[in-house]
Amino acid sequence: MVAITSVWTALAAAVASWLHVANADASSYSIVDTIVEGDAKLSVVRSSVAFDTGSIRVRFLLSDQAIIGGQFEDPEYSDQAIFPGFAIMQAARYLDRPLSRAMQIGLGVGTVPTFLRQHGVPTDVVEISPGVVKLAEAHFGYENCVAPQKTKTDLTKVPPCPNGKTVVMDGLDYLSTKAPPKPFYDLIIIDVYTGHNVVPFYTDATMWQLKTSWLKPRGVVVLNFVGYFNSDLVRAIYFTLRSVFQHVRCFREMAEGNPSEPANLVFYSSSAPITFTLPTGPRYDDNPAGYYEVIAKFQEWEITSWTPSTIEVAVDQDVYSSEIDFDDLKAVTDDTAILKSGADFQPYRDTLAATEDYMRQFCIGQFPAAMWTSLGLPTS
């Protein structure tokens, strides 16, 4: 769920710095909590992030040797996303359309769903790991509400989870078996990276499922993928999304991408144009090098090198709407560029493996070797 060598905060009103997430030579760390879940170890650790004029304490959630989320411990900054990719996903709040309800698959520490809930968008969450939910609730302020099963005698009209429910279930199974009677969501976010990319989520089969069964006609899918921005694999994901949605935009989490380092790449996809009304004011207009800069500038980081394919458009009337909608069909492009199933990722297995290895080594290098020894995890 996270891949970036920098975090930020503002420790003075007009000063913020891009920071390295941790110092592997530092001894300042503590293990807060651990859960062993199957073959994986989930850990909450504290570490100090150093910068020119001081340091700040950060709490991380790890899955083995992968960072899957984090939060500033200082209450003044705890509402700021700790990684740029998370802030770009949070920017969905500023889409130019009403958002009555959202769903996120993949929780992490709850950075994005908590933000959306705080801004008035009820957000349901589907997370495969009960341990992740437990740790996010216990240590990162995530509101874990489990909707009770309705009975015939239940006459209450008040929703049991007004801010959004949490379902512990495999996300792919949930999409296949729990579809609502009619499309229900204005926004669906998929962020399932836990040391590797779960490739079935990036297929056209999953995207068509979201579009036809879950997403309202003008709804938006936000997809986070950890990879090399200039790779053939990322290009294939783009064309796969374009084969389902007429409008696709992809944002790097920084102005300049290093082609030798994987990073969070955030895709926005919809049948309607994707535009934003972003907040303004001194925090954003001054563009400090931090959270507010990301919200102000992330559209400048859009990857536009892919030439859009010609799209066949059909006029279709949604059965739940009296309006006529322009619904896009398959893009006119080489069909081999479309990722239809997990098997279609075979040509990219070396790229996927390189991403996993890079991110694992990166995570190991951010914390002292003594911490990994204490966790019983290898450093090589």
Secondary structure as UniProt FT lines:
FT   STRAND          7..12
FT   TURN            13..14
FT   STRAND          15..19
FT   TURN            24..25
FT   STRAND          29..37
FT   TURN            38..39
FT   STRAND          40..51
FT   TURN            52..53
FT   STRAND          54..63
FT   TURN            64..65
FT   STRAND          66..72
FT   TURN            75..79
FT   HELIX           84..90
FT   HELIX           91..94
FT   STRAND          102..105
FT   TURN            108..109
FT   HELIX           111..118
FT   TURN            119..120
FT   STRAND          123..127
FT   HELIX           130..139
FT   TURN            152..153
FT   TURN            162..163
FT   STRAND          166..168
FT   HELIX           171..177
FT   STRAND          185..190
FT   HELIX           199..202
FT   HELIX           204..209
FT   HELIX           210..214
FT   STRAND          215..227
FT   TURN            229..230
FT   HELIX           232..242
FT   TURN            243..244
FT   STRAND          247..252
FT   TURN            259..260
FT   STRAND          263..270
FT   HELIX           282..285
FT   HELIX           291..297
FT   HELIX           298..301
FT   STRAND          310..317
FT   TURN            319..320
FT   STRAND          324..332
FT   HELIX           335..337
FT   HELIX           342..348
FT   HELIX           349..365
FT   HELIX           369..375
//
